[in-house]
């Protein structure tokens, strides 16, 4: 039993957690840049809440609301320039995974004279600005991870960077902010959070400590799955899903992800399928592929989900997400080759070849 466990983010969870703990913001400086997209921060009430607290604390702020889904390197470059322009002392990221991830890149670019492509070296002369992360979806867990995932059009995929300095300093997790999300987004992001727990539990970099958190997250998904399939969601469900998302983020901070993410990026980049849904399309065949290498663990996952076998799990994912897209052989070959460039292939518990990825894509 040799492992490390590092979680430097101070997380506050619960209704009204920003106003109850706003004194934390005063410790970060006198000028903030809020990084977000065009809708969820405002619709959820999170933007209003944080702006009210910043104003009460006499902290100046500007809003950079240009972050798109699957943010590009050009977007974070513009955000970094805006942070420099206003002299930001810290960054506040509000939204789903895209704004939270983008806030990490902006925090680096605000104080380092580098081009966005250099972010992926994970070597920064100056420590990034502190980050406050406020999720409005229960999915990515980005509020407690160091990872920033950006779209690389030159590589036709998504690529991540992150080190110990890109963990958010503070995370405010208020389930109320997820209530404004459309039901489809709630489902897709829940599946994403579940995939973090699942891949962390089955991956090569798992530890005894990460297993505890992963199993709790898997169990929470099992408790919510039936009602999600029936399109029933209560505030308690939202609390449980946001908690699962946070747990999943802590898990992958230590374990990384596996081929579900690596292959799923292709469905998002080329087909426009939301990230969590793309992961969900791949999960059943992912577990079939790894079954002989992780039989006891996969059987335990089925037990926690109250599923009899992988066939039943696959039916549940289809009920929840619909049918996966049909891919032709040229697409399968292209996506499999791109997947093999991802670092996530190295963390898969079973050795992976390009023909394996192609067969998984073919089977979905």
N, C-alpha and C positions, 0 to 999 in steps of 0.2 A: 504494500500500500504506500506508494509514493506519488504524490500529486500536489499541485498548488491550487489555491482558491483565492482569487483576487476580485473584489467587488467594491470599487471606490465610490460608486454613486450613492448618494444619500436619497433614499426614496420615501416619499410621503404618499400614502394611499388613503383615499376616502373622500366622501362628499365634503366640499368646501376646503380641501387641503391647501389650496393656494393662500386663501385669506388667513387661515389658521397658522400658517408658517411663513408668512411673507417677510418676516425679519431676516430670513436667510438671504433674500435678494439684496439687502442693504450691505452685505459683506462682500459683494462681488464688484461693486463700482458704482459710478454715477451716470453711465451712459450705456444703453442696451440697444442692440439691433434684434428685432423680432423677425425670424425667418419662417415663412409659412407659404401656403398655397392661396388660391383665390377664394375658397369657400368654407372649408370645414372649421377653421379657427373662428370665423365670425359666426357661422350658424350654430356652433356648439356652445357659444358663450365663453369659450376659453380666452379668446383675444380680449374681450371686454374685461374679464376678471383680471387678467395679468396687467392690462393697461391701467386699470383702476388702482391696483396695488403699487405699480411703479410710480404713478402720479402721487399717491399718498406718501410715498417714501422720497419724493423729490428726485427721482431718477429719470433722466431724459431718455427718450427712445425714438426710434424710427422703425417703420414696418417695411420689410422687403417681402412682397407677396407674389413673387414671380415663379415659385417652385412648381413645376409640372409633375405629373405622375412619371416615375422613373427618371429622376432629374439628370440632366446632362452636365458635362464638364463646363460648358459655356455658361450655364445658369449659376453654378457655384462660383465661377470666376466673377460674374457680375455681383453676386452677393458679397464676396470678399472685398471687392472694390467699394461697395456701399459701406461696409463695416469700417474700412479705412477712412472713408470720407467723413463719417460722423464721429470718428474717434471712439468707437465702441470699446467698452471695458469687458463686456460679456455678451453672449449670444443667447437668445431665447428661441428654441424651436418649438413650433406648435403644429400638430397635424398628425397624419398617418406616417408611415415609414418614410415616404419621400421627403417631406419637410424636415423630419428629425434627422435623417441621414444627411441631407443637404446642410443642415446647421453645423454639423461636424466639419464638413469641408470648408464652409465659410469661416469657422473658427480658426482653422489652420491658415487659410489664405489671407485672413485679415492681418496676420503678423509675420508672414513669410513671403519673400519675394520669389515665388516660384510659379510655374505654369501648372494648371490643373493636372496634367498628365504626370507630373512629378509627385502628386499625392500618393500614387500607388507604390512609391519606394518605401513609404512609412518612415522616412527620415526627415525630420524637420528641425531647422536650426533653432527656431524659437518655439517655445511651448505654446500650443493653441490657447485661445481665449477660453475662459470657463463657459460651459454650456448648461442651460436650464432646459430640460426636455418636458414637454406637456403633450402626451398622446391624446388624440381624439378618436383613435381606432384601437381595438383590442386584437392586435395581430403581430406586429413586427417585433415588439419588445425592444425597439431601438433606443428607448429611454434608458436602458440599463446595459447596453452593449457599446463597445468601442467602434463598431463597424459602420462604415458609410459605403453604400452601394450606389454606384453611378453608372449611367448608360455610356458605353464606349462605342460610338458609331463606327470608329475605325476598326474595331474588332467584331462588330455586329453582335454584341452581348453586353451583359452587365458585369462589372468588376468591382471588387470591394477593396477598401483599405481600412486601416485602423490599428492603433497601438494603445498602450496604457494611458497615453495623454489625451485620447479622444473619447474616453468615457465621459458622459455628462456628469457634471458636479452634483446636480440636483435633478430629481425627477418628481413631478407632481402628477399623480395618477388619480383623477376624479372620474368615476364611472358616468357621471352626468354628461360628460363631454362626448360620450359614445352614443348617446340617445338620438342625436340628430342624423346619424348615419343611415342611409337606406338599408333595408333588410339584406339585400344582396351583398353589400359591403360588409355588414356584420358577419354574414356567413363566410365570405371569402377570407376575411382577416382572422376569423376563429380557426379556420383550417390552416392558415399560415402559422398561427401560434402553436397549434397542435403539431404541425410538422417540425417545429423547432424542438419540441419535447421528444417527439418520436425519433428524429434523426440523432439527437444528442444521446438518447438512451441506447440506440443501436450502433452508433459510430465507434470508430477505433480509439478516439480520444476521450471517451467517457471515463468518469472517475466515480468512486463511491459517493462523493458529495453531490456531483451533478446528477447521479441516478436518483437520489432522494427527491430533488426538485423536479426532474423529468417525470417521475412516476406520479407526483402530486398533480402536475399539469395534465398528464394523460387521463388521470382519474376525473379531473374537473371537466374535461372535454366529454368524457363518457356520461357525466351527469347532465350535461346540456344537450347532447346530441339528439335525443328523441324530440325535444321541444324545438330545436332548430329545424329538424326535418318537417315538423308540423307548423313551422312559421309562428311559433309562440315564443315570446321573449319577455321576461320580466326584469325589473331592476336587479333582482338577485342574480339572474343570469348574467347581466352586464357586469356586475361586480366579479362574478366567478370567471368570466371570459377575460376581463382586464387583468385579473390576478394571474390567470393561466398565461397570458401574453407576457407579463413581467417575468414569471418563472421561466418561460421558454427563452426569453432574452438572456437571463442569467445563465441558463444551461449552455446556449451556443457561444456565450462569451468564453466558456471553458472548453467546449468540445468542437466548435465549428459545426458546419452543416455537411451533408453528404450529397449523393448524386441526385436526390430529389430536387434540390436547389439548382445544382449545376445543369441538369437537363431541363428543368422548368423555366429557366431564364430564356430558353429558345422560344417557348410557347408565348411568353410575354413579349419578347422583342419582335418576333416575326408575325405572330398572330394577334397581338394586342389583348391576350387573355390576362386578367388580373393575376398577380403573383400567387396569392393563396389558392385560387382556383387551379392554376397550373400545377402547383404542388399536389393538390388533391387528386388530380387526374393520374398522377404518377405513383401514388402511395401504395396501392394494392400490388402492382407489379414490382415495385421496389422491395416490398416485404417478401413476395414470392422469390425474387432473385436472391435475397439474403437469407432465406429461411433455414437452409442447412447450416449456415454459419452462426445463426442466432435463434435457434429453435425455441429455447426456453424463454427468451426475452420476448419474442414475437407472440408466443402463446400467452405470456403474461399481459401483453398489450391487449390482446383480444379479450382476456378475462376482465380487465379493467374497463373496457368499452362495452362489456356485456354482449360480446359477439361470439358466435360459435366457431367461426373460421374466417379465412380470408375472403372466401366467396361472399359471405354475408357482409363483411366490411366493404367489399367492392360495391355491392348493391346499395349500401347506405350512402357511400360517396356519390353514386350516380343519382340517388334520390335527392341528395343535398345540392349537387353541383350541375347535374345534367350530364349529357354525353360528351366525351372528349372529342376534339376535332379529328377528322380523318387526315392523315398525312400520306403524301405519295412517297415513293422510294427515294426520289431526289432530295426531298425535304428531310427524310429520315437520315440519309447519309450526311447531309450538311449539318443537321442538329447534333448528331452523334459526334462528328468531328469537332465541333465547337465545344461540346460538353467536355471532351477529353482535354481541353486546354484549361479547364477550371481546376482550382486547387481542391475542390470538394471531392474529386475522384480519389484522392489519396487518403481521405478519412473514412471511406466506405469500408465496412468490416470484411467484405469479400473483394478480392482483387477484381478490377474492372478493365475490360478491353472495349475498344470502339464497337466491336460486334455485339457486346452485351448491351450497350446503350441503345444501339439500333434495334435490337430485339425488344427491349422494354418499350421503346417508342412505337414499335410495330404492334405490340400486344395491347396498348391502350386504345 
